[in-house]
Amino acid sequence: MLIPTNATRQELLRLKRREQIALRGHKLLKDRQEQLLRILFSYIDEVKKLRREVYEETKETLKYLNSSLFLEKPLFLENLIINQFFNVEIKEEIVSLLNIKARLYDFNILVKEKILPFYQTSSLFDIALEKLNSLIKKLGRLAALLKIIALLSYEIEKTRRRVNALEYRVIPQMKSAIRYISLRLQEYERENIVRIMRIKK
C-alpha cells in the first residue's frame, strides 16, 4: 500500500478502520491455520498407523492365499480365473474439515456364491478372503486419508501466505500510513496555532 497523499482526518479514520479489520482477519486466519495443522497431524498419525497395519496384513493375506490356492483343486482354480467371483461395494462419505470438502470410502468384498459356493472352498481360502476384505477396507481408507492430507497441506500453505501477507506487508504499511497522516495532521495543527497567534498579535 502506498502512503496516501491526502493526509486528512477522514483518511486517518478510514485507515484505522481498515487496520482493525486487517488485524481481526489476521487473528482469524492464524486460528484457522493452527486448527488445520492440528487436524493434519492427527491424520498423519493415523496414516502412519494404517501403513504399518496394511504392511502386516498384506503379508498375512498373501500367506493365506498362497497356502489355500496350493490346496485347492485345478478345476476350482480354473473357475476362479474364468469368473469374477466377487464384487467390491464402495460407500462414499463426504466430510467437511473447516469448510474443506473431503471424501472417505468404505470398501466391502461381496462374494458371488453361485460362482464360488462356500462348501467348495477350504477354510484357509475363507480366512484369506476375510483378510483380503479387511485389507481392501484399510487400503481404501489409507488412499482417502492421503488425499485429505494433500488437501489440508494445500489449504495450510494458502492460509500461511495470507497470514504472512497481512503480518509483514499489509498491516505494517497501514501502520506506517497512519503514523504519516498523524504526523502531518499534528504539523498542520501547529502551523494553524502559529498562524492564529500571529493574527492575534
PyMOL commands that set and color helices and strands:
alter all, ss='L'
color gray80, all
select helices_A, chain A and resi 9-71+74-82+118-120+123-200
alter helices_A, ss='H'
color red, helices_A
select strands_A, chain A and resi 86-97+100-111
alter strands_A, ss='S'
color yellow, strands_A
deselect
rebuild
show_as cartoon
